[in-house]
Amino acid sequence: MMPKIPRLSQFRSKCMSVSVTECPFASTISKNKTLLEQPTHNKKQESIRTSDEIPGPKGLYDVPFIGTALQFKPFSEHSIQNVFRLFTSYNKRYGPIVRARMGADHTVYLFDPDDIETVFRNDKKHPSRIELPLTKVHQKRTGTPLALGTLQEDEWRKRRRPLRNLVQRLQYISKYVPSLSTIADDFVDKLEDKEEFNNAFDQLMEFTSEGVGYLCFQRRLGHIDKTCSCSKSELLKHTTVYLKHLGEQFFRLPLYKLFRTPIYNSFANSYQFIYNFTKREIEHFKQISRDSQGNEQCSGGNEQCSGGNEQCSLIGSLLKDGTLSEAEICTSLVDIFVGGIDSTASAMTFLMFHLAQNPDKQERLYEEVKQFNDQEITSEILQQIPYLKACLKESFRLVYPVPGGTIRVLDKDIDIKGYRINQGTQVMLCYGTSCLNEQYIKYPESFIPERWLREEKDIVNPFIHLPFGYGPRNCLGQRFAEYQIYTLMIKIFGKYEVSFPSGKDSIPYRYTAFPLPTESVTFDIRKR
């Protein structure tokens, strides 16, 4: 059975997560704390136990690969698509710190936000993450550059720096808001004279791919067009398949390392389709640039580059910068493009659901955004919507953006709960369970955006809920994803009253890399 979003009074704890630093709607994390505020070693050395003594599944469950397989169907009630339920069961059975097999290695799972903070505060300048095995095998066989999330140390820093200097800068991303507003208007026009918003998730994917496509390639892809071509539909299809395998690779027997399995072939086929599409877009951009020499135009559209590298398109800026090879630029654009489609569409689908199920919250949101509905959305307007930001953060809390949690590979020994976790250990930071645990947050099963408003906010450890993560290895596309969500939600909720069809009170969903509905989602809409 796939998990469902029940009525909010029936919510059950789940565990998922991801990573980012400055979230405009996130709780402020004190910058006055020193990096090593919590000691890495307990002074009472004799009381420290080894990591082998951490509670967790033992016996056959501790055998490499076999132990992981036994945790899932048909040997248990858990599935790879619902892996967060397995992590939740760890927390309930063994407590706030658990050690269990993930493939060949052991992983330590942390559920206490204070312990999560300890790990983050002890991060080195360039934290390490576990390798993506399926991605790495594919790279070795094809010679394409590794995805950003797979790189470590200097390679990671070199690849991320030029991207970070653009897509994580508020000044840079703000320049895309008027274009996002136009794309949002085109999307909302499709709802005109309709009483139902059918197949909402797939339609929202059209919007997000149009927006992130404009960021990456500086041109409209035409996905919102009613005459969307087959090749464009194929692009979204391959994106979903690629992300499915990306999310499941840690929990499958890695036979693809020995030979090309059906899973490997499916992954490689979808990745190659997206890579080739991106490569063609780069060539198209270069041709447009050659044709427009002597002009100040920086893209294939009508927008002009008003001067300065940071004000040009992302693709143009990366080519001009010269730090990355063209192949690395192509891979980086693939990362941003595919990472911003399903994830953002999913976030909007569940946000709309939570607001539909809570009409009082929706009404408060309407009062906030109705004044902006007929305007072109600007970055200044996006600074005036605190309740919408709180609604998004609360929706993320109830359906976390990714399964599992943020994973770190420790570069030093750290003492947690009386156990010494050794350097090189994989540690999963499970905020998704913590933020649904009444030990750490009040009324965890209820949708209460007010809990995140500055004037009404409860005192909560900020490390309990980091939907985009924390630290240097944060979500690179956070700002753009938020701006996409805010812009479209202003347009929809400023114009329509949204409800869920009578007799339905949940959205069945499963996890790939992100939570995806398992059946078509429909909202009833009524023009205000």
ABEGO torsion letter per residue (X at the ends): XBBBBBBAAABBBBBBEBBBBBBAABBBBBAABBABABBABBABAAABBBAAABBEBBEAAABBGAAAAAABOAABABBAAAAAAAAAAAAAAAEABBBBBBEABBBBBBABAAAAAAAAAABBABBBBBBBAAAAAAAAAAGBBBBAAABBEAAAAAAAAAAAAAAABAAAAAAAAAAAAAAAAAAAAAABGBABBBGAAAAAAAAAAAAAAAAAAGBBAGAABAABBAAAAAAAAAAAAAAAAAAAAAABBBAAAABBBAAAAAAAAAAAAAAAAAAAAAAAAAAAAAAABGBABABABABBBAEEAAABBAAAAAAAAGABBAAAAAAAAAAAAAAAAAAAAAAAAAAAAAAAABAAAAAAAAAAAAAAAABBBBAAAAAABAAAAAAAAAAAAABBABBEEBBBBBABBBBBGGBBBBBGBBBBBBAAAAAABAAABBGAABBBAAAABAAABBBBBAAABBAAEBEAABBAAAAAAAAAAAAAAAAAAAABBBBBBBGBABBBBBBBABBBBABBBBBBBBBX
